[in-house]
Amino acid sequence: MKTLLVMSGLALSTAFAAVDVSVDTILVPDGNVGWFRWITPTVRCSNLGTDTADFRSRMSLRDPYDSLRYIDSLQIWHLAPGAETTIQFNHWRVERGFYLEDWTAFCTTYAASDSNASNDTKTKLFYSHPPGV
């Protein structure tokens, strides 16, 4: 965290440059996903802070019985203040056996100096189905 001194008239105040990385949306998976189809889990993240952000983003997918079926993480370097980025994780092949039941996609971000942890996670439901349905 950087400290900046700001002069306003005769008063001297201190302002802090901060990192605030957020998960904006889970783009993939989305809706209904066919069995055996390869997907690329994808999210959009932003740096809402006033300082450049280095952070790790992690995506996990859980089946309808809450068993972990996929996990991947990526390190993102030097995301500028106010910027957003689209993160594509490693490919995953949709498993067979759960017909139109709720799967859960869960994405988190972690920056060592994140000033607002309340926007660091996002959850999204999606469904799997047999080919041709």
C-alpha positions in Angstrom: 0.0 0.0 0.0 1.4 3.4 -1.0 0.8 6.5 1.1 0.3 9.8 -0.7 0.5 13.2 0.9 -2.1 15.6 -0.4 -2.0 19.4 0.3 -5.3 21.1 0.3 -5.0 24.8 1.1 -3.1 24.9 4.3 -4.2 21.5 5.5 -2.1 18.4 5.0 -3.9 15.1 4.7 -2.9 11.5 4.0 -4.6 9.4 1.3 -4.0 5.7 0.8 -3.6 4.0 -2.6 -5.5 0.8 -2.3 -6.1 -2.4 -4.2 -9.7 -3.7 -4.5 -9.9 -6.7 -6.8 -13.4 -8.0 -7.6 -15.0 -10.9 -9.4 -17.5 -9.2 -11.6 -19.1 -12.2 -13.3 -18.7 -15.8 -14.2 -19.0 -16.0 -18.0 -18.5 -19.8 -18.5 -20.0 -22.1 -17.5 -23.4 -20.6 -18.3 -26.9 -22.2 -18.5 -27.2 -25.7 -19.7 -24.0 -27.6 -20.7 -24.0 -30.8 -22.6 -22.3 -34.0 -21.2 -18.8 -34.6 -22.7 -18.5 -31.1 -24.0 -15.3 -29.2 -23.4 -15.7 -25.8 -21.8 -13.2 -23.1 -20.8 -14.2 -21.7 -17.4 -14.0 -17.9 -17.8 -14.5 -15.0 -15.4 -14.2 -11.2 -15.6 -12.4 -9.5 -12.8 -11.8 -5.8 -12.1 -9.4 -3.6 -10.0 -11.7 -1.1 -8.4 -8.9 0.4 -6.3 -6.4 3.2 -6.9 -3.2 1.1 -7.0 -2.0 -1.6 -9.5 -3.1 -5.1 -8.4 -1.3 -8.4 -8.5 -3.7 -11.2 -7.5 -4.6 -14.8 -7.8 -8.0 -16.0 -9.1 -9.3 -19.5 -8.4 -12.2 -21.3 -10.1 -13.9 -24.4 -8.8 -16.8 -26.5 -10.0 -18.9 -28.7 -7.7 -21.4 -31.3 -8.7 -25.0 -31.5 -7.4 -23.7 -33.5 -4.3 -21.2 -30.8 -3.5 -18.2 -32.9 -4.6 -15.3 -30.9 -6.1 -15.0 -31.9 -9.8 -12.6 -29.1 -11.0 -10.2 -26.5 -9.6 -7.7 -24.2 -11.2 -6.0 -21.0 -10.3 -4.1 -18.3 -12.2 -1.8 -15.5 -11.1 -2.6 -12.1 -12.6 0.1 -9.4 -12.7 -0.2 -5.6 -12.9 -3.9 -5.0 -13.4 -4.1 -1.2 -13.5 -6.5 0.8 -11.3 -10.0 0.9 -12.9 -9.1 -1.9 -15.4 -10.8 -5.2 -15.9 -9.6 -8.5 -17.3 -11.1 -11.7 -18.7 -9.5 -14.8 -17.2 -9.7 -18.1 -19.0 -8.8 -21.2 -16.9 -7.8 -24.6 -18.1 -10.4 -26.6 -20.2 -12.7 -29.0 -18.5 -14.9 -31.8 -19.9 -18.4 -31.9 -18.5 -19.0 -35.1 -16.7 -21.9 -37.5 -17.4 -24.4 -38.6 -14.9 -26.1 -35.6 -13.5 -29.2 -34.7 -15.5 -30.4 -31.1 -15.2 -29.3 -30.8 -11.6 -27.6 -27.8 -10.1 -23.8 -27.6 -10.5 -22.0 -24.7 -8.8 -19.3 -22.6 -10.3 -17.4 -20.7 -7.6 -14.7 -18.0 -8.3 -12.5 -16.2 -5.8 -9.8 -13.6 -6.0 -7.0 -13.0 -3.5 -4.7 -10.0 -3.3 -2.5 -9.6 -0.2 -3.5 -6.0 0.3 -7.2 -6.1 -0.9 -9.1 -3.3 0.8 -12.6 -4.8 0.2 -13.0 -8.6 0.7 -16.8 -8.4 0.2 -16.5 -8.5 -3.7 -13.8 -11.2 -3.9 -16.2 -14.1 -4.6 -18.9 -15.0 -7.1 -21.1 -18.1 -7.3 -23.2 -19.3 -10.3 -25.4 -22.3 -10.9 -25.4 -24.2 -14.2 -26.9 -27.5 -15.4 -25.6 -30.5 -17.3 -27.6 -32.7 -19.7 -27.1 -35.5 -22.2 -26.0 -34.7 -25.8 -29.0 -33.7 -28.0 -31.2 -32.7 -25.1 
